[in-house]
Amino acid sequence: MATQLEILAEQYRKEHLSKNIYDTSGQYSSNHRNANSDGDEKGKNEVGSSVDIQNRISNLTRNTYNENSGYGVNHQNAISDGDLKGKNEIGSSIDISTRNELLGRNGFNQNNGYGINHPNAISSGDEPGKGENNGNVGGLTDINSRIDNLGRNTYNKNNEYGLNHPNALSSGDEKGKGELSNNIGSSTDINARIETVARNKYSITKGYPDF
């Protein structure tokens, strides 16, 4: 005898099966009318439902390219022929106009190419050239600044600073500090040392702690 649970289960199964349009006599499959694209909303199969078909038709009518006019590298809208669409190797009409404008402002071209030997690359006394030329380096501003700086510099090719330069040796002035005749330091250093030694009760002849 069936239990109460089994009785309820059978009732629910019959209820659900009665609402299912697919049964043993009309099972759903790839060949069922609701699976085939036959112009209604249900079947989609290979080409879609009626809404899909209408959307595709609408999109295709707006598309410039079709089976008879497929887009490719040789299509007129891919080739740079002076319009806004084709870009191909040299660009659209806007690209071409912009390039021509930029090239028109450029002082260098195929007949006047820029390089290390171009007048505007060599330091010849103008502003553009900075490359070395007969010992000169830099543009006009660079050269004038260097001349100004060198004019204020005490040391030059004929008076180079070094260990034996008067301004490096302790000769009693403020500049030289290097040892010279047992003297070390500038005049301020020497005077400060003399004053400090004079206040010190210990000396060479009276060393600490042998006094």
Residue, then its C-alpha position, 0 to 999 in steps of 0.5 A: m500500500a502506498t504511503q501518504l508521501e508517495i501519494l502526494a509525490e504522484q499528485y505533484r508529478k501529474e500536476h507538473l506534467s500536465k503543464n509541460i507542453y512536451d510529452t512522449s508524443g511531442q518530445y523536445s529536440s533539435n527537430h521540434r518546431n519550437a527549436n527551429s527558426d520558423g519566424d516565431e519567438k521560440g525557435k532559434n536554431e541556426v538563424g534565430s527567433s523572429v526578433d533576432i532576424q529583424n534585428r539582423i536585417s536592420n543591422l545589415t541594411r545600415n552596414t555599408y559592406n555586404e556579400n557583394s561589397g566586402y571590406g578588405v585591404n583593397h576596398q575603396n574605404a581602406i585605401s588612402d585616396g583623399d577621403l576621410k575613410g581610407k588610411n592604408e599607407i599614408g592616412s586619411s585626408i585629415d592625416i595628409s593635410t596635417r602631415n603637409e602642414l607639419l612638413g611645411r613648418n619643418g626646416f629639414n626635408q629630403n633635400n636638406g636632411y639634418g645630421i651631425n654635419h648640418p650647419n644647424a648641428i655645428s657650433s658656428g656662432d649661432e643658436p641652433g648649432k652646438g656640436e664641436n667645431n674648431g674647438n668651439v662647443g655650444g650655441l651662441t648663448d653657451i659660448n657667451s656665458r662661457i666667455d663671461n665665466l672664464g673672464r671672471n676666473t683667475y685661472n686659465k690655460n696660462n695660469e693653471y691652478g695646482l699644488n705649486h700655484p702661489n694661491a695654493l701655497s702658504s705664503g702669508d696671504e689668505k688664499g694659500k694653505g699648502e706647506l711652504s718653508n715650514n708654514i702651513g695655512s693662510s695668514t689667518d691660520i698662522n696668526a691664530r696659531i701664533e696667538t694660541v701658542a703664545r698663551n700656552k705655557y708649554s713649548i718645545t723647550k718646556g714640554y709637558p710634563d718635563f718642566 
